[in-house]
Amino acid sequence: MKTVPTVMDTQTQCTYRRIALVGNPNTGKTTLFNALTGLNHKVSNYPGVTVERKIGHFQLHDQPFEIVDLPGTYSLSAYSPDELVVTDILLNQQAGEEPIDLVIAIVDASNLNRHFYLLSQLFELGLPIIVALNMIDIAEARNLRIDVQGLSHDLGIPIVPMCANSGRGIEELKKCIEQITAGHGAIPRIRPHLPDSIQSAFHTLREWIRSHEMIAGRSIPDAEIYRAFMDKEGVFEQRLARILGPSFIEELQNCRNAVHNTHSLTAIEAKSRYDWIATVLYGHITHPEQPVRILSDKLDRILMHKIYGMVIFFVVMALMFQSIFTWAAPIMDLIDAFFAAAGQFVLTFMPEGTLRSLLVDGIVAGVGGVLIFLPQIAILFFFIAILEDCGYLPRAASLMDRFLSRFGLSGQSFIPMLSSFACAVPGVMATRTIADRQSRLLTILVAPLMSCSARLPVYLIFIAAFVPDRSVLGSWINLQGFTLLAMYLIGIVTALAVSLMFRRTLMKKTPSHFILEMPTYKMPLPRTVLFYVYERSKDFVVRAGTIILCVSVLVWALAYFPHPASITQEFDRQREEAEFRFRGDALSILRTINLAIGDASLSTQELIDRTETDPALQNPVSNTPAARYHERIIEYENRLAGIDAEAAGEFIRRSYLGRMGKLIEPIVTPLGWDWRIGMATLASFPARELIVAALSTILNTGADVDDSSVSLRAAIAGATREDGSPLFTLAVALSVMVFFALCCQCAATLAIIKRETNSWFWPVFTFTYMTVLAYSGAFLTYRIGLWLGLT
């Protein structure tokens, strides 16, 4: 409970009552949370972990409430960060959190036997409890009759039948909350009873810990001691061992050995609790004589079929994958155009210099580089929210589990990996749906190996420049299309191989069994879907965007400085010479047409604008003075563009980034590269597609190019080394493509890995192992290319 000043009267104190919303996954917790709080909530992380902290507020009459939506869990046995947060919040052991005043346990009314397991553990915490009997409509559809009043009386706590999806029972739940927080207790009357041998051993351990609490420096709740005793190698055992030392482990083992039973403590606890549940529910639930098949059962016969189900699954995934590309493209183009216009606006109204370059190439480009991902992220999470809310997502994971489990992944890894073909950023964020910590981390580590859309410009520019556009095998296979497909397959095959290797080395611990609740199908709630999309999108922009922007500015600084004044003076001189020649030719031609308009006082821009204002210069006929005038303007503008491109190339060659390119040249030479390709690779660290702009700048074609630019293709194909040999050959092009297929040249991906793992170790590890893979793959590709004569 915490006190805060009220808005109406800052002299008085108003007490927030804290409510914890607890339940199994897929029981409608989030729907109930949104129904109670509306938009009045915020999402963050608990300190030190990546578990989401979702806090909401609502008010009943004059009493304010704070509700904590705890992660879905099947048990208070803590083996993962999510489960530990749930138990710590309930036990008031979470740093920075106020005690809980009331627990709302949300259970699936159509499956009380399973959901009462968690409820039986909540009963042992000594907290007031309300049972929200959600999905009562599904129970009624199955002809399940629940004696709510009788069950509530026997347990000694209020039970509210409800359907959070439709709003049924929400008002009754609010009335119960008011009554209990007003002092009408709801402490459970009965609790599960474990065998006497376990009770005796637990009491012995508890007394030992009580005598050593001075070492711990805090009071250790009975429930925490109980879970440490029952959960072998669980989080609580490990935590108390760190606090109390080796003597605790010795005493714990002695207490466990005192329980004379052929079964494990986990099995004994499970049997005792399910026996208790059967006793509690007996006489309060009436099942139909014949099971009633509802729509969900009928749909599962098709959607979970080993053939039809897989076909439908791939159609759904194809639709989602295609939508991430096609639906996002127009919005991404608008964002790109907006930031291009913003950059052009700054270029127009600010004098040339360091500040202008920082704003245009550092900040505007950096912010644009963040927001350009937003449409793909929003669309991805729009689909995930719909699939999860309607109940299909767990079934999709189940369908893919058999194949992916062979490589150490779970079925839940499929959607994050598929999403990474559009962009690894939303793909990594989508791993939040994976319950098992190791499986989630493994998916995060291999998701960036999927060829995202940012790699596509790299593939296209080199394929178009070096791979012949011809068909083989009787016109069945186009070489360019096959090369593009090969780049995607390299990422997929490598990801599966790396996953298998990591599972057998870094993550040897056996993954938890793939258990998923198969919720009943239902129509997604628009409000829930939109909340989900909004929260995930905001999360990306606020957290990952900060790191991406900082890296973009850093790369700009390396590519800009030291910016020698001598280079500026040299190319300013060349511009003046070009302007002088143009003015001389232009004035000479104008005088042959009309001496009156051949005034030497006209500015250069006024001379160019004459083609729009003077009838004698409009619609020129070939081989006339007017036609020659237009030709001189084109030649002058092309010469200026060439000078600008040469200046940009010289600046970047003399920059710190250019010097770094020279420095790493001995490292990249075995790949068939020179310093220019190495430097372009360094410059593309904020985003892979930046290599296209970097190469265009280095090769003096100008930065305003993309993968369809003919000038860049020609420059790449015609670039030469110092000895006059071609810089790029087919072997070198394939080497570059393989490197980018396997590397992690993406600041956004590394930023989101840091965000999702709450550690710098894993993004550094990801960058390191993928760079080693990329270098090795590029080296082998180049050497094989030389052996095959692809020069």
Order of alpha helices (4+ residues) and beta strands (2+ residues): beta-beta-alpha-beta-beta-beta-alpha-beta-alpha-beta-alpha-beta-alpha-beta-alpha-alpha-alpha-alpha-alpha-alpha-alpha-beta-alpha-alpha-alpha-alpha-alpha-alpha-alpha-alpha-alpha-alpha-alpha-beta-beta-alpha-alpha-alpha-alpha-alpha-alpha-alpha-alpha-alpha-alpha-alpha-alpha-alpha-alpha
